[in-house]
Amino acid sequence: MGIEFRFADGDDADSIESLINEKTKAIYLEMIGNPEYNIPDMEKIVRVARKKGLPVIVDNTFGQGGYLFNPIEWGVNIVLHSATKWIGGHGTSMGGIIIDGGNFDWGNGKYPMFNEPSEGYHGLNFWEVFGDKSPFGNIAFAIRARMEGLRDFGPAISPFNSFMMLQGLETLSLRAKRINANALEMARWLEKHPKVEKVNYPGLESNKYHTLAKKYLKNNGFGGVLSFFIKGDEKQAATIIDNLSLISHVANVGDTRTLIIHPATTTHEQLPKEAQIASGVYPNMLRLSLGLEHIDDIKDELDEALSKL
């Protein structure tokens, strides 16, 4: 399709800026990153984007439906969520959402598909009709995503799944509060466990992203997912999973249930070892997505499983 992606070295604003040229169309990143739970310095990245006349697109799935982080408050232009996770929150439906911040000039000359006549809509110019002078506000991106993206690609969620997502939203803040509290307590407990080598979670003061997490994340939360590295190998990581029953072995996050996965042999299995390590995935690492269970029950089960090492 003639589209080139350039991967920055980490989430440093200077690294991102060094990759931008006259053909660059957008800056795309995650908040919070997965699988390293990195916290990009969004304020600096947005500043770079403004200087270059580019939109910032953020996958805010780990921002828990806006409970932890609201990208638009920091100048982000387009926000994406996998609604399958915390928004739905029960592991029952698949879906996603696009949020248009209405705060980017798509008529700046770099985006002809917003400024040239659309043949499918009788010569409609999206920016002229739905841009910053529209009586509806600047909704050009959202409207084009619906009128052309939805039409051409067909990602239409069913009414029942939509209902389940809306039902999940009703309890999002309650679930997120409990999940974040469980995650922080679990991270602190694992960090002191004799069978654990390391814990990766931005809520820990030992984590390199802790200062940025305190700057950007709201509601006294640091995320619902953590990773821990056992003092063992891949086979012993599998042994831990095999000895769990309350904690589910599922490749999902943001559920009411606590979930565990071994990324190196599941979510990142298709990558060569070098690429896995570059992305923060190691043979002795397990990912834990905290649910709503009582934290003592989760600790007891993990402690019993770790005793098998």
HELIX and SHEET records of a PDB file:
HELIX    1   1 ALA A   13  SER A   18  1                                   6    
HELIX    2   2 MET A   42  LYS A   52  1                                  11    
HELIX    3   3 THR A   61  GLY A   66  5                                   6    
HELIX    4   4 PRO A   71  TRP A   74  5                                   4    
HELIX    5   5 PRO A  112  ASN A  115  1                                   4    
HELIX    6   6 GLU A  119  TYR A  121  5                                   3    
HELIX    7   7 PHE A  126  PHE A  130  1                                   5    
HELIX    8   8 ALA A  140  ARG A  144  1                                   5    
HELIX    9   9 ALA A  145  LEU A  150  3                                   6    
HELIX   10  10 ARG A  151  PHE A  153  1                                   3    
HELIX   11  11 PRO A  159  GLU A  170  1                                  12    
HELIX   12  12 LEU A  172  GLU A  191  1                                  20    
HELIX   13  13 HIS A  210  TYR A  216  1                                   7    
HELIX   14  14 GLU A  234  ASP A  242  1                                   9    
HELIX   15  15 PRO A  263  THR A  265  5                                   3    
HELIX   16  16 LYS A  273  ALA A  278  1                                   6    
HELIX   17  17 ILE A  295  LEU A  306  1                                  12    
SHEET    1   A 4 ILE A  27  GLU A  30  0                                        
SHEET    2   A 4 VAL A  56  ASP A  59  1                                        
SHEET    3   A 4 ILE A  78  SER A  82  1                                        
SHEET    4   A 4 GLY A  96  ASP A 100 -1                                        
SHEET    1   B 5 VAL A 196  ASN A 200  0                                        
SHEET    2   B 5 VAL A 225  ILE A 230 -1                                        
SHEET    3   B 5 MET A 285  SER A 289 -1                                        
SHEET    4   B 5 LEU A 259  ILE A 261 -1                                        
SHEET    5   B 5 SER A 248  HIS A 249  1                                        
END                                                                             
